[in-house]
C-alpha cells in the first residue's frame, strides 16, 4: 500500500508536472473569473438550499412560550440586579460617611 500513488497531488506538484511554477499558473487570468470558482459558488448555493429544506422552525405556540420565558427572566434579573446595586450603594455610602 505504501507504493501506491495518491490520487490527490499537491498543487505545486501538479504545476511542476505541467512545466509551470505554482504561482505562475494563474497569471494572465486575473480579470476573468475561473470556471471552477463559478462551479464552487453554484454548488455552495445548491447545498445551502438543501440544508434550508432540512430546517424545522418552531411553531407559533413554541415561539410565544419561549418569548414569555425570556421576558420573565429579564424582569427577574432586572429587579435582582437593581436591588443588589441599591444595597451595595447604600453599604458603600455608609462606609464612606
MARZA-760122 format. One record per residue: y, z, x of N, C-alpha, C, O, CB in turn; residue in three letters; residue number from 0. Coordinates in steps of 0.001 Angstrom, whole numbers, always signed. Glycine has a CB too. Example, Ala and Ser with C-alpha at 12.3 -4.5 7.8 and 13.67 -1.06 7.14 Angstrom:
<atoms>
+---------+---------+---------+---------+---------+---------+---------+---------+---------+---------+---------+---------+---------+---------+---------+-----+-----+
:    n.c2 :    n.c3 :    n.c1 :   ca.c2 :   ca.c3 :   ca.c1 :    c.c2 :    c.c3 :    c.c1 :    o.c2 :    o.c3 :    o.c1 :   cb.c2 :   cb.c3 :   cb.c1 :  aa :   i :
+---------+---------+---------+---------+---------+---------+---------+---------+---------+---------+---------+---------+---------+---------+---------+-----+-----+
:   -5690 :   +7800 :  +13190 :   -4500 :   +7800 :  +12300 :   -3300 :   +7800 :  +13200 :   -3319 :   +8465 :  +14236 :   -4473 :   +9046 :  +11308 : Ala :   0 :
:   -2250 :   +7080 :  +12850 :   -1060 :   +7140 :  +13670 :     +30 :   +7870 :  +12900 :   +1138 :   +8039 :  +13409 :    -598 :   +5725 :  +14084 : Ser :   1 :
+---------+---------+---------+---------+---------+---------+---------+---------+---------+---------+---------+---------+---------+---------+---------+-----+-----+
</atoms>
This chain:
<atoms>
+---------+---------+---------+---------+---------+---------+---------+---------+---------+---------+---------+---------+---------+---------+---------+-----+-----+
:    n.c2 :    n.c3 :    n.c1 :   ca.c2 :   ca.c3 :   ca.c1 :    c.c2 :    c.c3 :    c.c1 :    o.c2 :    o.c3 :    o.c1 :   cb.c2 :   cb.c3 :   cb.c1 :  aa :   i :
+---------+---------+---------+---------+---------+---------+---------+---------+---------+---------+---------+---------+---------+---------+---------+-----+-----+
:   -1197 :      +0 :    +807 :      +0 :      +0 :      +0 :   +1258 :      +0 :    +848 :   +2296 :    -506 :    +421 :      +0 :   +1183 :    -917 : Unk :   0 :
:   +1174 :    +565 :   +2049 :   +2344 :    +645 :   +2907 :   +2758 :    -727 :   +3412 :   +3907 :    -908 :   +3816 :   +2075 :   +1570 :   +4077 : Unk :   1 :
:   +1847 :   -1705 :   +3400 :   +2150 :   -3039 :   +3899 :   +2787 :   -3931 :   +2842 :   +3287 :   -5006 :   +3173 :    +897 :   -3686 :   +4416 : Unk :   2 :
:   +2783 :   -3513 :   +1580 :   +3358 :   -4341 :    +528 :   +4871 :   -4300 :    +615 :   +5456 :   -3259 :    +913 :   +2884 :   -3878 :    -860 : Unk :   3 :
:   +5510 :   -5445 :    +350 :   +6967 :   -5514 :    +357 :   +7501 :   -5116 :   -1007 :   +6893 :   -5418 :   -2034 :   +7452 :   -6929 :    +739 : Unk :   4 :
:   +8616 :   -4451 :   -1011 :   +9251 :   -4056 :   -2251 :   +9891 :   -5273 :   -2907 :  +10436 :   -6142 :   -2227 :  +10298 :   -2953 :   -2003 : Unk :   5 :
:   +9819 :   -5327 :   -4235 :  +10422 :   -6456 :   -4935 :  +11934 :   -6311 :   -5029 :  +12629 :   -7267 :   -5375 :   +9825 :   -6593 :   -6327 : Unk :   6 :
:  +12446 :   -5122 :   -4724 :  +13891 :   -4883 :   -4773 :  +14422 :   -4748 :   -3353 :  +14359 :   -3668 :   -2764 :  +14224 :   -3611 :   -5610 : Unk :   7 :
:  +14935 :   -5819 :   -2812 :  +15500 :   -5784 :   -1459 :  +16939 :   -5306 :   -1531 :  +17593 :   -5443 :   -2565 :  +15422 :   -7179 :    -778 : Unk :   8 :
:  +17425 :   -4754 :    -450 :  +18795 :   -4287 :    -367 :  +19743 :   -5490 :    -365 :  +19370 :   -6558 :    +120 :  +19002 :   -3415 :    +899 : Unk :   9 :
:  +20976 :   -5338 :    -903 :  +21929 :   -6450 :    -919 :  +22233 :   -7005 :    +471 :  +22384 :   -8215 :    +636 :  +23213 :   -6007 :   -1569 : Unk :  10 :
:  +22322 :   -6132 :   +1463 :  +22610 :   -6610 :   +2816 :  +21454 :   -7455 :   +3343 :  +21664 :   -8431 :   +4063 :  +22879 :   -5424 :   +3763 : Unk :  11 :
:  +20219 :   -7067 :   +2972 :  +19061 :   -7844 :   +3406 :  +19035 :   -9188 :   +2705 :  +18700 :  -10199 :   +3323 :  +17760 :   -7078 :   +3136 : Unk :  12 :
:  +19384 :   -9218 :   +1417 :  +19440 :  -10492 :    +687 :  +20464 :  -11425 :   +1311 :  +20202 :  -12614 :   +1491 :  +19779 :  -10255 :    -795 : Unk :  13 :
:  +21632 :  -10885 :   +1642 :  +22685 :  -11699 :   +2237 :  +22257 :  -12205 :   +3609 :  +22567 :  -13336 :   +3983 :  +23991 :  -10896 :   +2347 : Unk :  14 :
:  +21543 :  -11368 :   +4360 :  +21088 :  -11782 :   +5686 :  +20067 :  -12899 :   +5580 :  +20052 :  -13804 :   +6414 :  +20494 :  -10596 :   +6446 : Unk :  15 :
:  +19210 :  -12849 :   +4564 :  +18214 :  -13901 :   +4359 :  +18878 :  -15221 :   +4012 :  +18393 :  -16286 :   +4395 :  +17235 :  -13504 :   +3259 : Unk :  16 :
:  +19981 :  -15152 :   +3288 :  +20680 :  -16365 :   +2880 :  +21653 :  -16861 :   +3935 :  +22294 :  -17894 :   +3738 :  +21414 :  -16124 :   +1593 : Unk :  17 :
:  +21778 :  -16160 :   +5039 :  +22676 :  -16579 :   +6110 :  +24116 :  -16184 :   +5864 :  +25018 :  -16754 :   +6477 :  +22594 :  -18058 :   +6292 : Unk :  18 :
:  +24356 :  -15232 :   +4994 :  +25713 :  -14788 :   +4690 :  +25831 :  -13321 :   +5034 :  +24835 :  -12598 :   +5057 :  +26071 :  -15036 :   +3201 : Unk :  19 :
:  +27045 :  -12884 :   +5301 :  +27259 :  -11458 :   +5512 :  +27342 :  -10784 :   +4142 :  +27642 :  -11437 :   +3143 :  +28557 :  -11193 :   +6357 : Unk :  20 :
:  +27078 :   -9492 :   +4097 :  +27078 :   -8772 :   +2824 :  +28467 :   -8755 :   +2195 :  +28588 :   -8844 :    +973 :  +26578 :   -7342 :   +3022 : Unk :  21 :
:  +29518 :   -8641 :   +3009 :  +30870 :   -8597 :   +2466 :  +31399 :   -9994 :   +2162 :  +32214 :  -10156 :   +1254 :  +31802 :   -7889 :   +3434 : Unk :  22 :
:  +30963 :  -10975 :   +2883 :  +31466 :  -12325 :   +2690 :  +30772 :  -13073 :   +1582 :  +31132 :  -14217 :   +1305 :  +31340 :  -13090 :   +3944 : Unk :  23 :
:  +29801 :  -12480 :    +941 :  +29040 :  -13164 :     -97 :  +29887 :  -13423 :   -1339 :  +29565 :  -14331 :   -2106 :  +27811 :  -12350 :    -468 : Unk :  24 :
:  +30962 :  -12657 :   -1568 :  +31744 :  -12795 :   -2785 :  +33108 :  -13429 :   -2542 :  +33914 :  -13480 :   -3471 :  +31919 :  -11454 :   -3430 : Unk :  25 :
:  +33400 :  -13905 :   -1359 :  +34715 :  -14463 :   -1081 :  +34901 :  -15761 :   -1848 :  +33955 :  -16525 :   -2040 :  +34901 :  -14698 :    +426 : Unk :  26 :
:  +36125 :  -16001 :   -2284 :  +36443 :  -17233 :   -2992 :  +36213 :  -17129 :   -4491 :  +36567 :  -18042 :   -5236 :  +35630 :  -18361 :   -2439 : Unk :  27 :
:  +35629 :  -16035 :   -4937 :  +35361 :  -15895 :   -6358 :  +36091 :  -14688 :   -6938 :  +35708 :  -14173 :   -7988 :  +33862 :  -15773 :   -6605 : Unk :  28 :
:  +37122 :  -14246 :   -6268 :  +37830 :  -13037 :   -6702 :  +38531 :  -13257 :   -8040 :  +38634 :  -12318 :   -8830 :  +38852 :  -12607 :   -5641 : Unk :  29 :
:  +39014 :  -14465 :   -8318 :  +39753 :  -14730 :   -9539 :  +38819 :  -14915 :  -10729 :  +39245 :  -14739 :  -11871 :  +40624 :  -15958 :   -9365 : Unk :  30 :
:  +37560 :  -15264 :  -10492 :  +36626 :  -15512 :  -11577 :  +35791 :  -14268 :  -11863 :  +35481 :  -13493 :  -10958 :  +35719 :  -16697 :  -11240 : Unk :  31 :
:  +35432 :  -14087 :  -13136 :  +34503 :  -13020 :  -13497 :  +33099 :  -13528 :  -13221 :  +32769 :  -14673 :  -13533 :  +34668 :  -12584 :  -15000 : Unk :  32 :
:  +32282 :  -12677 :  -12639 :  +30928 :  -13092 :  -12315 :  +30089 :  -13143 :  -13580 :  +30237 :  -12276 :  -14441 :  +30297 :  -12143 :  -11285 : Unk :  33 :
:  +29219 :  -14123 :  -13721 :  +28357 :  -14197 :  -14903 :  +27498 :  -12947 :  -15051 :  +27203 :  -12533 :  -16172 :  +27465 :  -15431 :  -14829 : Unk :  34 :
:  +27094 :  -12346 :  -13946 :  +26305 :  -11122 :  -14008 :  +27085 :   -9982 :  -14631 :  +26521 :   -9175 :  -15370 :  +25838 :  -10729 :  -12627 : Unk :  35 :
:  +28368 :   -9905 :  -14343 :  +29214 :   -8843 :  -14894 :  +29386 :   -9023 :  -16405 :  +29369 :   -8047 :  -17156 :  +30596 :   -8832 :  -14194 : Unk :  36 :
:  +29547 :  -10251 :  -16837 :  +29683 :  -10518 :  -18268 :  +28390 :  -10159 :  -18988 :  +28420 :   -9586 :  -20077 :  +30048 :  -11999 :  -18518 : Unk :  37 :
:  +27275 :  -10489 :  -18391 :  +25974 :  -10155 :  -18975 :  +25794 :   -8643 :  -19038 :  +25270 :   -8123 :  -20024 :  +24831 :  -10798 :  -18162 : Unk :  38 :
:  +26223 :   -7930 :  -17994 :  +26116 :   -6470 :  -17983 :  +26987 :   -5857 :  -19082 :  +26575 :   -4911 :  -19753 :  +26522 :   -5908 :  -16604 : Unk :  39 :
:  +28183 :   -6397 :  -19259 :  +29084 :   -5902 :  -20293 :  +28490 :   -6138 :  -21672 :  +28542 :   -5254 :  -22528 :  +30457 :   -6574 :  -20182 : Unk :  40 :
:  +27930 :   -7315 :  -21896 :  +27302 :   -7646 :  -23172 :  +26113 :   -6707 :  -23435 :  +25934 :   -6223 :  -24552 :  +26839 :   -9131 :  -23182 : Unk :  41 :
:  +25318 :   -6461 :  -22412 :  +24165 :   -5569 :  -22537 :  +24620 :   -4136 :  -22838 :  +23992 :   -3430 :  -23627 :  +23318 :   -5602 :  -21246 : Unk :  42 :
:  +25714 :   -3718 :  -22201 :  +26259 :   -2373 :  -22456 :  +26636 :   -2219 :  -23920 :  +26300 :   -1209 :  -24538 :  +27490 :   -2100 :  -21562 : Unk :  43 :
:  +27334 :   -3211 :  -24493 :  +27748 :   -3115 :  -25885 :  +26547 :   -3189 :  -26824 :  +26521 :   -2500 :  -27844 :  +28746 :   -4222 :  -26218 : Unk :  44 :
:  +25561 :   -4007 :  -26499 :  +24350 :   -4065 :  -27320 :  +23634 :   -2719 :  -27332 :  +23167 :   -2267 :  -28378 :  +23406 :   -5159 :  -26806 : Unk :  45 :
:  +23551 :   -2081 :  -26168 :  +22909 :    -768 :  -26094 :  +23731 :    +289 :  -26818 :  +23172 :   +1201 :  -27427 :  +22700 :    -359 :  -24635 : Unk :  46 :
:  +25056 :    +171 :  -26757 :  +25927 :   +1125 :  -27455 :  +25722 :   +1036 :  -28963 :  +25659 :   +2058 :  -29646 :  +27408 :    +866 :  -27105 : Unk :  47 :
:  +25617 :    -191 :  -29481 :  +25382 :    -376 :  -30915 :  +24028 :    +206 :  -31303 :  +23911 :    +860 :  -32339 :  +25452 :   -1873 :  -31295 : Unk :  48 :
:  +23003 :     -25 :  -30481 :  +21665 :    +507 :  -30766 :  +21682 :   +2035 :  -30785 :  +21038 :   +2650 :  -31635 :  +20649 :      +0 :  -29721 : Unk :  49 :
:  +22411 :   +2650 :  -29856 :  +22490 :   +4109 :  -29816 :  +23263 :   +4654 :  -31010 :  +22901 :   +5700 :  -31549 :  +23144 :   +4571 :  -28517 : Unk :  50 :
:  +24319 :   +3966 :  -31431 :  +25096 :   +4436 :  -32577 :  +24270 :   +4388 :  -33856 :  +24513 :   +5178 :  -34768 :  +26366 :   +3599 :  -32741 : Unk :  51 :
:  +23306 :   +3487 :  -33944 :  +22431 :   +3428 :  -35118 :  +21492 :   +4631 :  -35169 :  +20983 :   +4970 :  -36238 :  +21617 :   +2129 :  -35112 : Unk :  52 :
:  +21256 :   +5279 :  -34027 :  +20374 :   +6447 :  -33968 :  +21098 :   +7747 :  -34321 :  +20454 :   +8769 :  -34558 :  +19767 :   +6565 :  -32584 : Unk :  53 :
:  +22426 :   +7713 :  -34357 :  +23217 :   +8921 :  -34588 :  +23082 :   +9356 :  -36042 :  +23178 :   +8538 :  -36957 :  +24704 :   +8683 :  -34228 : Unk :  54 :
:  +22861 :  +10647 :  -36244 :  +22870 :  +11202 :  -37597 :  +24099 :  +12083 :  -37733 :  +24276 :  +13039 :  -36977 :  +21560 :  +12008 :  -37899 : Unk :  55 :
:  +24930 :  +11764 :  -38682 :  +26152 :  +12506 :  -38903 :  +25893 :  +13627 :  -39893 :  +25036 :  +13487 :  -40765 :  +27271 :  +11583 :  -39404 : Unk :  56 :
:  +26619 :  +14747 :  -39778 :  +26411 :  +15858 :  -40717 :  +26877 :  +15477 :  -42122 :  +27741 :  +14620 :  -42308 :  +27159 :  +17121 :  -40235 : Unk :  57 :
:  +26268 :  +16149 :  -43101 :  +26678 :  +15907 :  -44479 :  +28017 :  +16589 :  -44735 :  +28492 :  +17371 :  -43912 :  +25604 :  +16415 :  -45474 : Unk :  58 :
:  +28609 :  +16293 :  -45858 :  +29889 :  +16911 :  -46218 :  +29724 :  +18427 :  -46322 :  +30597 :  +19178 :  -45887 :  +30424 :  +16330 :  -47556 : Unk :  59 :
:  +28610 :  +18877 :  -46897 :  +28350 :  +20303 :  -47070 :  +28258 :  +21008 :  -45710 :  +28816 :  +22092 :  -45536 :  +27053 :  +20516 :  -47874 : Unk :  60 :
:  +27559 :  +20399 :  -44755 :  +27434 :  +20978 :  -43412 :  +28785 :  +21016 :  -42706 :  +29100 :  +21988 :  -42019 :  +26425 :  +20177 :  -42573 : Unk :  61 :
:  +29579 :  +19970 :  -42870 :  +30897 :  +19908 :  -42232 :  +31817 :  +20989 :  -42776 :  +32529 :  +21642 :  -42013 :  +31530 :  +18528 :  -42440 : Unk :  62 :
:  +31808 :  +21182 :  -44098 :  +32651 :  +22215 :  -44717 :  +32193 :  +23593 :  -44254 :  +33024 :  +24446 :  -43941 :  +32601 :  +22120 :  -46272 : Unk :  63 :
:  +30882 :  +23820 :  -44206 :  +30355 :  +25135 :  -43797 :  +30749 :  +25463 :  -42363 :  +31174 :  +26583 :  -42081 :  +28822 :  +25171 :  -43938 : Unk :  64 :
:  +30613 :  +24509 :  -41463 :  +30985 :  +24773 :  -40067 :  +32499 :  +24912 :  -39920 :  +32970 :  +25709 :  -39109 :  +30469 :  +23648 :  -39151 : Unk :  65 :
:  +33253 :  +24154 :  -40687 :  +34709 :  +24279 :  -40645 :  +35168 :  +25652 :  -41081 :  +36068 :  +26233 :  -40475 :  +35353 :  +23226 :  -41517 : Unk :  66 :
:  +34547 :  +26180 :  -42144 :  +34894 :  +27524 :  -42618 :  +34506 :  +28574 :  -41580 :  +35250 :  +29527 :  -41345 :  +34198 :  +27822 :  -43965 : Unk :  67 :
:  +33339 :  +28396 :  -40961 :  +32900 :  +29343 :  -39931 :  +33891 :  +29368 :  -38766 :  +34193 :  +30433 :  -38228 :  +31486 :  +28974 :  -39423 : Unk :  68 :
:  +34389 :  +28210 :  -38384 :  +35367 :  +28138 :  -37292 :  +36662 :  +28844 :  -37692 :  +37222 :  +29604 :  -36901 :  +35656 :  +26664 :  -36913 : Unk :  69 :
:  +37134 :  +28602 :  -38895 :  +38372 :  +29242 :  -39345 :  +38226 :  +30765 :  -39405 :  +39146 :  +31488 :  -39022 :  +38778 :  +28701 :  -40722 : Unk :  70 :
:  +37088 :  +31251 :  -39877 :  +36859 :  +32696 :  -39933 :  +36884 :  +33283 :  -38526 :  +37498 :  +34327 :  -38303 :  +35512 :  +33012 :  -40626 : Unk :  71 :
:  +36228 :  +32630 :  -37582 :  +36211 :  +33128 :  -36200 :  +37609 :  +33106 :  -35580 :  +37966 :  +34018 :  -34834 :  +35247 :  +32291 :  -35344 : Unk :  72 :
:  +38389 :  +32091 :  -35875 :  +39752 :  +32010 :  -35337 :  +40599 :  +33162 :  -35873 :  +41334 :  +33798 :  -35117 :  +40405 :  +30650 :  -35697 : Unk :  73 :
:  +40498 :  +33429 :  -37162 :  +41265 :  +34529 :  -37751 :  +40816 :  +35854 :  -37155 :  +41652 :  +36679 :  -36788 :  +41107 :  +34550 :  -39288 : Unk :  74 :
:  +39494 :  +36071 :  -37052 :  +38959 :  +37318 :  -36495 :  +39435 :  +37524 :  -35057 :  +39915 :  +38603 :  -34711 :  +37419 :  +37313 :  -36547 : Unk :  75 :
:  +39305 :  +36497 :  -34221 :  +39706 :  +36620 :  -32817 :  +41218 :  +36807 :  -32689 :  +41672 :  +37536 :  -31808 :  +39260 :  +35382 :  -32024 : Unk :  76 :
:  +41995 :  +36166 :  -33545 :  +43454 :  +36338 :  -33507 :  +43833 :  +37784 :  -33812 :  +44673 :  +38369 :  -33128 :  +44142 :  +35385 :  -34512 : Unk :  77 :
:  +43216 :  +38354 :  -34834 :  +43507 :  +39746 :  -35177 :  +43063 :  +40685 :  -34059 :  +43799 :  +41597 :  -33683 :  +42818 :  +40129 :  -36496 : Unk :  78 :
:  +41863 :  +40465 :  -33527 :  +41349 :  +41321 :  -32458 :  +42247 :  +41269 :  -31226 :  +42636 :  +42311 :  -30697 :  +39924 :  +40907 :  -32085 : Unk :  79 :
:  +42575 :  +40069 :  -30769 :  +43416 :  +39946 :  -29570 :  +44829 :  +40456 :  -29816 :  +45454 :  +41002 :  -28907 :  +43469 :  +38492 :  -29107 : Unk :  80 :
:  +45343 :  +40286 :  -31037 :  +46662 :  +40819 :  -31378 :  +46682 :  +42329 :  -31311 :  +47631 :  +42917 :  -30792 :  +47080 :  +40362 :  -32760 : Unk :  81 :
:  +45623 :  +42976 :  -31843 :  +45536 :  +44435 :  -31796 :  +45384 :  +44938 :  -30363 :  +46000 :  +45936 :  -29990 :  +44364 :  +44923 :  -32649 : Unk :  82 :
:  +44568 :  +44256 :  -29554 :  +44389 :  +44653 :  -28152 :  +45713 :  +44512 :  -27402 :  +46087 :  +45393 :  -26627 :  +43282 :  +43795 :  -27470 : Unk :  83 :
:  +46411 :  +43421 :  -27627 :  +47700 :  +43204 :  -26962 :  +48708 :  +44278 :  -27371 :  +49424 :  +44825 :  -26533 :  +48252 :  +41802 :  -27298 : Unk :  84 :
:  +48751 :  +44568 :  -28666 :  +49674 :  +45597 :  -29157 :  +49338 :  +46954 :  -28538 :  +50238 :  +47668 :  -28098 :  +49621 :  +45685 :  -30702 : Unk :  85 :
:  +48065 :  +47314 :  -28498 :  +47646 :  +48594 :  -27937 :  +47950 :  +48703 :  -26449 :  +48432 :  +49736 :  -25984 :  +46170 :  +48801 :  -28171 : Unk :  86 :
:  +47670 :  +47645 :  -25706 :  +47943 :  +47657 :  -24274 :  +49439 :  +47716 :  -23976 :  +49868 :  +48411 :  -23055 :  +47335 :  +46429 :  -23620 : Unk :  87 :
:  +50235 :  +46979 :  -24764 :  +51683 :  +47009 :  -24521 :  +52252 :  +48401 :  -24822 :  +53163 :  +48855 :  -24129 :  +52401 :  +45938 :  -25386 : Unk :  88 :
:  +51725 :  +49081 :  -25843 :  +52176 :  +50448 :  -26151 :  +51734 :  +51402 :  -25033 :  +52488 :  +52291 :  -24637 :  +51609 :  +50924 :  -27531 : Unk :  89 :
:  +50498 :  +51209 :  -24525 :  +49998 :  +52085 :  -23453 :  +50800 :  +51905 :  -22181 :  +51143 :  +52892 :  -21530 :  +48518 :  +51809 :  -23174 : Unk :  90 :
:  +51110 :  +50673 :  -21809 :  +51901 :  +50413 :  -20596 :  +53328 :  +50928 :  -20773 :  +53926 :  +51460 :  -19838 :  +51915 :  +48898 :  -20266 : Unk :  91 :
:  +53870 :  +50762 :  -21989 :  +55210 :  +51284 :  -22277 :  +55252 :  +52794 :  -22132 :  +56231 :  +53339 :  -21622 :  +55651 :  +50884 :  -23685 : Unk :  92 :
:  +54203 :  +53480 :  -22575 :  +54142 :  +54929 :  -22474 :  +54017 :  +55366 :  -21025 :  +54609 :  +56370 :  -20628 :  +52977 :  +55471 :  -23292 : Unk :  93 :
:  +53250 :  +54624 :  -20226 :  +53058 :  +54957 :  -18807 :  +54360 :  +54775 :  -18039 :  +54714 :  +55619 :  -17215 :  +51946 :  +54083 :  -18184 : Unk :  94 :
:  +55080 :  +53678 :  -18298 :  +56286 :  +53360 :  -17543 :  +57495 :  +54191 :  -17961 :  +58451 :  +54296 :  -17193 :  +56605 :  +51904 :  -17696 : Unk :  95 :
:  +57484 :  +54780 :  -19141 :  +58668 :  +55543 :  -19572 :  +58613 :  +57005 :  -19228 :  +59546 :  +57747 :  -19536 :  +58851 :  +55409 :  -21035 : Unk :  96 :
+---------+---------+---------+---------+---------+---------+---------+---------+---------+---------+---------+---------+---------+---------+---------+-----+-----+
</atoms>
